[in-house]
Amino acid sequence: MSDENKTRPGVIKLYGMGGAGINLVKHFLSSNGKSEPGHAIPQLIFGDTSHSNFTPDIPRESCFTPKSTDGSGKVRSQNYDPIVETVGQIVEQVPPGDLNVVVFSGSGG
């Protein structure tokens, strides 16, 4: 097969947001950025208002936290503006993949 007929592997971005999203997406850490024939390349991104959910096994360059926050204490409006700013930073710094999946829960701060 010539190089012209080969297709590049797709990229799937998994965004683990908040404690639940981080815990679910962490299961893919062993395959982060690795390509297997016939499979998309997973790239993992993590975001939270609290630093405590970023465990040592998560690469720090993949973590995003709003400045001056440490959790929301179940008062979601408290961190609304910093979260919106951080989402903009993530979009600027992490271009979208071929498929993008945001994993989160409806509970928490």
Stockholm file with secondary structure:
# STOCKHOLM 1.0

chainA/1-109         MSDENKTRPGVIKLYGMGGAGINLVKHFLSSNGKSEPGHAIPQLIFGDTSHSNFTPDIPRESCFTPKSTDGSGKVRSQNYDPIVETVGQIVEQVPPGDLNVVVFSGSGG
#=GR chainA/1-109 SS CCGGGCCCCCEEEEEEEHHHHHHHHGGGGGGTTCCCTTSCEEEEEEECSCGGGCCTTSCGGGEECCTTCSCCTTCGGGGHHHHHHHHHHHHHHSCCCSEEEEECCSCCC
#=GC SS_cons         CCGGGCCCCCEEEEEEEHHHHHHHHGGGGGGTTCCCTTSCEEEEEEECSCGGGCCTTSCGGGEECCTTCSCCTTCGGGGHHHHHHHHHHHHHHSCCCSEEEEECCSCCC
//
